[in-house]
Amino acid sequence: EIVMTQSPATLSVSPGERATLSCRASQSVSSNLAWYQQNPGQAPRLLIYGASTRATGIPARFSGSGSGTEFTLTISSLQSEDFAVYYCQQYNNWPPWTFGQGTKVEIK
Amino acid sequence: EVQLLESGGGLVQPGGSLRLSCAASGFTFSIYAMTWVRQAPGKGLEWVSTISGSSSSTYYADSVKGRFTISRDNSKNTLYLQMNSLTAEDTAVYYCAKKRRELPSSAHLDYWGQGSLVTVSS
């Protein structure tokens, strides 16, 4: 089973600032890595797939990078609606399809 | 517009059973794999089960194997999760989600339902 580890657990950022979230896989997942955003009380929604491709309707301030075992989600200028929990998920080696434990982005 | 609508959640006693449904619309249901993901209160996301479009392949997390059964009725555009021998550890919001491609292709989850809460308690 591939273990996904996200860091930090909580990131405190001021509106308008840049946020950088990390996700590490216990073994290579190639570029088969997705990022999801979950706002309080809502379902997750797809942000990034293929490590770096934005999903339909996702603003350009969200960007993903990395391959193999190290991945990054960057939010260039945080808006109020971006304060949420972010999960990475690998879909390269399955089953199981595994998620990271999440990074909460909170207002500083 | 893709829509996934879960139903069937509720309060059930330990050892009991429950069946979740997920009504799909806005896409050709039969050609996509579908997945259940759950989230315990205050916790992260946990993959539960995946089924291929034709129902020929099913996969389960170790935590539910032998107790849960995933199925689908392509004539009704509906996904199911039969949950038996429930324990308190199964308490969670259960989301159905559409995979971007059919199995065995590797694919992400591109659409999610709003979730259905299952509470296992006496």
Interface residues (C-beta under 8 A of the other chain):
Chain A: N32 A34 Y36 Q38 Q42 A43 P44 R45 L46 Y49 G50 A55 Y87 Q89 Y91 N92 W94 P95 P96 W97 T98 F99 G100 Q101 G102
Chain B: T35 V37 G44 L45 E46 W47 T50 Y59 Y60 A61 D62 Y95 R100 S106 A107 H108 L109 D110 Y111 W112 G113 Q114 G115
